[in-house]
Amino acid sequence: MDKLKVTSRVLIAFIVLTSLFPSRSVTAKPRLQTATVKITTRGYEPYVLKFRRGIRTRVTFVRTTDATCANEVVFPEFGIRRELPLNQPVAITLTPTKKGEFSFTCGMNMMRGKLIVQ
């Protein structure tokens, strides 16, 4: 009989405590942020990308036209320059370590896009 009382009291205490202090849900950081940018006759689509600081980021560029100067992409602040073959995806992986706005351009610095790191 005493075991039943103790078990009941422990169960009641557990129920009361869990109702008073609900567990907090923790949102895990994503391991990889991704975006795809198409290069068309209108330029980079989309031309503004938003990412979170400190999380590995992969931006895939697909050049769909030969009618622009964007046969390469340059991320000056990250020291990245990549050729963009026609209709072939090119993935660029980086980890932004500081907040701010960073540009990406064509090799001639005529077409521009923006990477916003929050």
N, C-alpha and C positions, 0 to 999 in steps of 0.2 A: 504494500500500500504506500509506503514512503517513497519508493522508487517512482511510482506513478505520479505522486505529488511533485516531486523534484522535476521529473520530465515535463510535466504540465507547466510548471513555473518557468522552466528554461524556454519552452516553446512560446509561452506568452511573452516573456521578456524579449525574445528574438523578434517576434512579430511587432511588438511595440517599438523597439529600437529601429527596425528597418523601415517602419512607416514614418518615424520622426526624422530619420537621416537617410533620405533616398540616395541611391548611388548616383554619382555624376558620370555622365557619358563623356568619354574622352574621344575627341576627334583626332585620328591619326593623321600625321603629315603625309601627303602623297610622296611616293618615292621618285616619281618622274612626272614632270609637267610636259605636255606636248601641244604643238600647234602645227598646222599646215598652211603654207603661204603659196598661192599661185601667182605666177608672173604672167600677166596678160598685157594687151595693148594699153590698158588703163593703168598699169603699174602693179604694185604689190597688193594682193587681195587676200586677207586684210592687211592694211599697212600699219596698224597699231596692235601690238601684242602685249598682254598683261600677264605677269608671272609673279610668284612669291620668291623672296630672297632666300638663299641657302638651300634651295631644292634643285636637283639636277633637272635640266631643261633640254628638250629636243625639239628643234624647229626643222620641219621638212619643207624644202623649197621645190616647186615643180614649175619649170619654165614651159609655158604652153604656146609661146609665140617666138618667132624669129625677128619680129618687127620692132624690137626695142634694143637698147644697149645693155640690157641686164643679162649678159651671158656669164656673169659672176656676181657673188654677193660678198660684201665686206662688212665685218663688225669691227670698226676701228678700235673701240675701247677694249675689246677682248682679243685683239691680235689675230682675228680669223679672216681668211679670204678663201673662198671656194668657187671653183668653176661650176656652172649650171648647164649641163648638156640639155638639149631640147627634149622635152617629154620624159625626162628621167628624174625620179625623186632623189634629192640630195639632203641627207640628214646632218644637221649640225647640233652637236651636244655641248652644252656648257653649264656651269653652275654659277648663277649671279650671286655675288657675295655682298654687294651693297645696293641700297635702294637708290632709285633715280631713274632718269630717262636716258636711254642709250640708242644711238642710231644704227641702222643698217642701210647700206646703199649699194648701188651697182658699182662696178669697177671705175666708171667715169664720174661718180658722185652726182649723177643727174636724178636718178630714181631714189627715193628715200622712204624708209619705214622707221618705225619707232618701237623699241622694246621698253616697256614700263615695268620696273621692278618695285614691288611694294613690300 
